[in-house]
Amino acid sequence: MAWVRTPFSGGSKIPEDVKRRVSKRILDCAESNFSGRYKRIAIRFKMQFCYIDAYAENEDYPTHLCRLRYFNEESWGAALYAYSSEKYEDTFFMSFDGFVKPEDAFLQAATLYIG
């Protein structure tokens, strides 16, 4: 039996320095691609996960975009928030092996939800 690495389970706790760098990368990506389409982007971390939400003008509640699962700074598993089930659904985000860079997952989710 061979061990298979999957982006949909496991992961590691995210180091503080990685949190800072990844937050900056995502916010820079948001500013250059979606400026004016949101009031703010909220990024929060819990254990191996990074959650990304967008707040629209005059809205108190966020639009949940995606959840990232940390493996290393350039390899994350991604899940889109599905409003139909009100939970995060694992996705490949057009990646061959299922692992993505944080800003690529953000771009896909933001394009879908904040256009």
N, C-alpha and C positions, 0 to 999 in steps of 0.2 A: 504494500500500500504506500503510495507517495503522498507527501504532505503538499497541499496546495495553498498558496497564499491568496487570501480573499480580502477585498476592500470592505466587506460587509459584516465583519465580526472582528473582535479583538481591538487592537490599537494600543497606544501608550499614552500615559499622562503627558500633557503638553508642557514643555519647559517654558519658564517665564520669558526668556529671550526670544523664543520662537513665537510666543503670543504677541509680543511687541512688533516683531518684523512682519508677521502675517497680517496683523491688524492694519499696519501701514500699507502693505501691498493691496489689501482689499479696498481700503478707503481711497487710495490713489486710483485704483481701477474704477471705482464708483464715480469719482470726480471727473475722470477723463472720458467716461462712456455714458454716464447718466446724469450729469449735472443738470439741476433744475427740475428733475423728475421725482425728487424726494426731499423731505425736510432733513432727515438724518438717517444714517446707517448705523444700526446697533450690532455690535459684535460681542458675544459673551462666550466664555469658556467654562466647561465643566468636565473634569477628568480628561478623557481622550477626545471629547467633542468640542467643536466650535460651531456656534449657532449664529446665523446672520439674518437680520430682520431689516426691513425698510419702513420708515415712517413717512407718510404722505403729508403734505400741507393740510392743516386743519383736521388732522386725524390723531386721536389719542391712542389708538390701538395699532400695533405693527402689522405689516404684511410679512408673514414668515416666508423666507426665501429658501434656505437650505441648512442642512447640518453636515458638517465635515467631520470625518473620523481620522485622527492623527496616526500616521505610521512614521513619517519623517517629513522634513520641511517641504519637500517637493512631491510627496506621495500621500494623498489623502483619499479616503473613501468618501462618497458623496450621497446624500439623500435629499430629495426635494420634499417640501412640505406639500402634502395632498390635502386640500381643503375638503374633498369629498369624504375622506376617512378621518380627518383631523389628526393625522400622524405623519411622520417622516417615512418616505418610501425610498429604499435604496435604488440607485440609478447608476448607469455607466457613464453618463454625460459624454457620449461620443468618444470614449477612450477604449482602446483595444483591450487593455488589461483591467479596466475599472478604476484605476488610480488616477487622480487628477491633481493639478496645482490648485491652490485655493482660489486664485483670481479667475481661473477658467470655470470652476464650479459656480462662483459668484456671477460671472458673465452669463452663463446659461440660465441660472435661476432668475436673475434680474431681468433678462430679456423676456422671459416668460411672464413674470409677475408685474414688473414696472415699466416694461417696454421701452 
